[in-house]
Amino acid sequence: MKLCGLLLSVCVCLKGGCLSPVPSTHCEDPAVLTAAEVALDKINADRQEGFVFMFNRVYDVSQQPGEAGGTMFNLTIDVLETKCHVISKKKWNQCEVKGVGSVPVYGHCETSIYVNMSEGTVALYNYNCTVQQVPANIIFRTCPDCPTKTDLNGSTVMKAVELSLKKYNRNSGLPKYFALLNVTEASMQWVVGPSYFVEYTIQETVCSRDKPEMDLSQCKLMDCEFAHKGYCSGSHMIAFHEDPINPHVTVKCEIFEPKAAEMERESHVGAGEHSSQSEQQPGDESHKHDHLHLHPHEHHHAHSKSQVLPWPMSPLGTVHVLPPSPPIKARTPPAATDCPGKRRHNLGLLEVDL
């Protein structure tokens, strides 16, 4: 849909005819905005770590004619971090931006995207993003009671991760245990006692949940393209008289279907398989693609024409994460006219150039 909108917006229709306009360098030009939004979707899809970036505004733009009648857009896009991790593969407009209570992260991406109107194609060439957390003193002045960032590797943080993941594994109902990949966020707030809030990624292991109270350190990660990953948020409130058996712990995890499984399912559909649910035999476990049942041993297919799933390609760009202070250095003024564009969010933090 974005591509269709872009192709429509970069031409002017007069009396039933469609003419290409003089290239615009305005940051609020519909063609520029659509190109920027499509570019950001592709940047987020290309990334393997971190959180999905939200579009905030076009800071600067230039464009030049490309091959075969296409156009190359060179863009500087201001972004904000959302609450969606990139492993979710969600589009930025499906995500909630991190507000003051979630320790916001801001920055910009410089990127080049090629658009070919006649062929109806869009290609991301490269990107280079720089982001940083809003300094804690600015957050405190705006929201004194909001949680504050804390050390990701601290003992209290790791305890909160351990307890919350243990609770998730005990109650998930999934056939395999999940183990920790990376702690991505950690903050602390005083409630009744000190409360620690953590966010982290997890991955499916080879250990079955039919063996209760497994030691996760003895469980190997499922090392294949069909292994499921997830994103969890948890908390641990340290009460004065804490019950060691029932600590004050919360957890919520979202498990994502691996890309390889989606590609395999699409290849089956393209080959005319699974035309209806009734055609699948109930006892044929090898073709179950629900995330509750998908495991390496269930993927032994005997098709006459097997399709080899491609290995992940190298990223097209980089993301640099700066320390919270000093703020990102001032940028040179935009070269394009009527730039930068209008911000979509400012989070009420006027002290920071979001």
N, C-alpha and C positions, 0 to 999 in steps of 0.2 A: 504493500500500500504506500509506503514511503517513496518507493521508486516511482510509482505511478504519479504521486503528487509532485515529485520533482520534475518529471518529464512534462507534466501539464503546466507547471509554474514557470518553466524556462522558455516558454513560447507564448506569443501573443496571437490570438486567433481573430482574424478579420474577415468577415463575409465568407465564413466557411473555410478560409485558408489559414495555415499556421506558419508564422514567420519567426525566425530566431531573432531576439532583440539584441541590442548592443550590450555586451557583458557589463553587469552591474558590480560595483564594489561596495555597496551599502550593506552594513551588518544586519539590517532589518529587512533586506530584500527576501521575499518568500523563497526564491531559489537557493539563496545562500543559507537561510535558516534550515531548509529541508536537507541540503547537502551536509550541514553540520550535524543535524540529528541522526542522519543515516551513518555518518562517519563515527559518531559516538557509539551507536549500536554495534558497529563492526569492531571498534576498539575494545569495548566490553567483552564481546564474544571471543576476541583473540587472547585476552588475558587469562592467566592461570592462577593468579593469587590476588588477594585483596577484595575490595568491595566495588560493586557496580557504581560507576560515575553517573551522576545526574547532570543533564544539560542545564546550564544557568544562563549563559549568553554567548554571543559571538563577540570576541574582543577585537579581532582584526581579520581581514580577508583580502586575498588577491586571487585572480583567476587568469588563466591563459589558455589559448586554444591547444587542444591535444590532437592525437592522431585520429583519423577517420571521422572528423567532425565532432569529436568529444571535447570536454572542457575539464581542465585540472583546477580544482579549488584548493588553495593553500589557506588553511584556517588556523586561528588561535581561538580555542573554545574554553571558556571558564566553566569549571565543573565543581560539583559538591559530591561528597561521598554519601551513598545511601546505606540502608540497613541490609541490603541484599548482598550476599557473598557471590563472587563471580562463578563459583561452581554451580549456582542455581540456574545459570544461563538465562536469567530473566532480563527483559528489556528495561532500560532505565525508567521508562514511563509506567512500569508496573511496580516500582519500588518507592519506598518512603525515604525521603532525605533525612539524614541524621540532624536532629535539632540540638539545642543547647544541652538538653538532658542526656544526650547520647554522645557528647564530645564531638562536635562537627569537625570535618576535614574538608579543606578547600584547596583549589589550585587551578591549573590550566593544562590543556593539551595542545600541542602544535602538530598538525597533521595535514597530509595531502590525500585527496580523494579524487579519482577520475570518474567522470560521468559521460557516457556516450548516449546521446538522445536517440540517434538513428538505430543503434543496436539494442537500446534498452538495458544497458549494463552499467554497473557501478563497481569500482575496484578501489579498495583502500591500499595506498602505497606504503605509508609509514606513519608512525606517531611517536611523540616524545612528551610524556606527561610529568609534571612536577606538582606534588601535593604536600600539605603539612597540616597537622592538627592545630586548631585554634588554641592559643596559649591559655593555660589554666587560670591566670590572673584575670583575663578578660571574661572567661566563663564565670568566675566567682563574682565579679562585679555585677554581672547580669543575673546570675542565679546562685546565690550563696549556698543553697541547700542541695544543689545538684551533685550527683556522684562525681568524684574526681578520679583521673587516671592513676593507675598504680602499676607496679612492676609486673610484667607478664610472667616472669619466672619466680616470683616470690612464693614462699612456702604456703602462705594463706591462700594465694590464688590457685596454686596447684592442688591444694586440698579441696577447694571448691570445685575444681574441674573433676577431680577423682570421685568425690561424693556424688556430684550430679550425673556423671557418666555412668557410675555404678547403678544409680537409680533408674536411668534410662534403659540400660541393658536388662535390668530386672523386670521392667514393666513394658518393654516395647512390643512383645509378641512376635518379633521377627525371628527367623530360624538361626541366625548367626549373631555372635557378639560383635560389637563395634569397638574399635580402639582409637585413641587420640592421635590426630595428625599434628595440628598446630593450634596453639592458643593465639587468638587474633585480637581479643579485646579484654581488658580487665579494669574494673573501677571499684571504688570503695565509697560507702556512705554509712553514716551512723544512724541506725534506726533505734531499736531497743538496745542493741549492741552493735558492734561493727559488722556490716553486711558487705559481702564481696560478690560482685556481679561479673560473670565471665562469659565469653563467647569463644567457640572453638570449632574446628573441623574434625570430622571423624571418618573412618574408613572401615568397611566390612572386613572381618577376619575369617580364618578357616575354622575357628572354634564354634562348635554347635552349642546352642543354648539348652540342649537336652542334658548338658552337664552343668548343674547349678554352681554358682559361686566360683567360676573359673578365675584363675589368676591371669589377668590380661597381658601381663608381661611375658607370659608363656605362649601367647597366641600370635601367630604370624599374620601379617596383613595379607589379604587375598590379592595376589600379585598378577592381575590380568585386567584386560580392558573392560570386563563385565563387573568388576568390583564396584559396589555402591559407595558413595560418599555422602556425607551429610553435614549440616550446620546446626550447632546447638547453642542455646543460651541457658545459663543456669545461675543459681545464686546459693549462697551459704551464709546464714545469719548465725554469728557466734554468740549464743546466749550465755548468761553467767553460769547457769547450771544446765549445761547441754547434755541431753540424753545421747550417749554414744551409739545406741541402737537405732534411734529415730531422730537424727539431727534435723535442723530446720533447713531443708534443701528443696529447691525447685529446679525443674529442667524441662526444656522443650526442644525437640530436634526435628528437623525437616530432612528427609532422605530423598536424594535425587536419582533419577534413572540415568545410568551411564550412557554417554553418547553412542558408544559401540552398540548397545542394545537397541537404541532408537534407529541407528543405521541398518542394523540387521532386520529389524521389523519392517522398515521401509523397503528393504530389498525383497522381503517375502511378499509384501503387498504388490510391488512392481512386477514380481514374477507370477502373480495371479494366485498366490497362496493366501490362506486365511480370508477367503472371500466372504465367509460368514462364520459366526461363532459356532454354529452347529456342525461345520465341517471338521472342526478340530476334535480329535478323539480324546475323551476324558483321561485316558491313561497315558497319553503322550506327553510326558513331563518336559521333553526337550524343546517344546514350543511355547512354554509359559513365559511371558515377559513381564508379569507383574513383579514389582520390586520385592514382594514378599517371598518369591519363589525362584528368583533368577540367580543361578550359581554356575561356576565353571563347568561342573560335570553335567549340566543340563544343556550344553551347547555342542553336542556331537551330531552334526547334520550330515546327511548322506545325499546331498543334492548333486545332480549330474554336472552342474556348472557352479562351482563354489566361488564365492566372492570374497576376496581378501580385503579386510578392513584396513584402511590406510593408517599409518602411524601419525601421531600428532605432528603438525608442522611447527617449525620454529616461529616464535612470536615475531610480528612485524614491527614491533617497537618496544619501548621501555617505559617504566614508571619509576620515578625517583621520589622517595619519601624523605622529606627533610625533618629535622627535629622541630619541636613546637616553636622555639624562638631562637634567633630573631625571626620576625616575619619574612615571608618571601620578598626578596628585594624588588624595588619599584621597576616596572617595565617601561620600555620606551613607548611613547604615545603611538596609537594606531596610525598606520599610513593611509588607510582607506578613509573615504569621506563617510560622515554619519556613523562613526564607530567610536567607542564600543557600542554594542546594542543594549537593549533594555534587560536588566536582571530579572530572572523569574523568582529568585529567592534572595533574601538578605539575612534571614534568621534573627532579625532584630539586633545584629551585631554591627553597629555602625563604625566601630573602631577598627574593623578589619575590612580590607578591600577584597571582598568575596568575588 
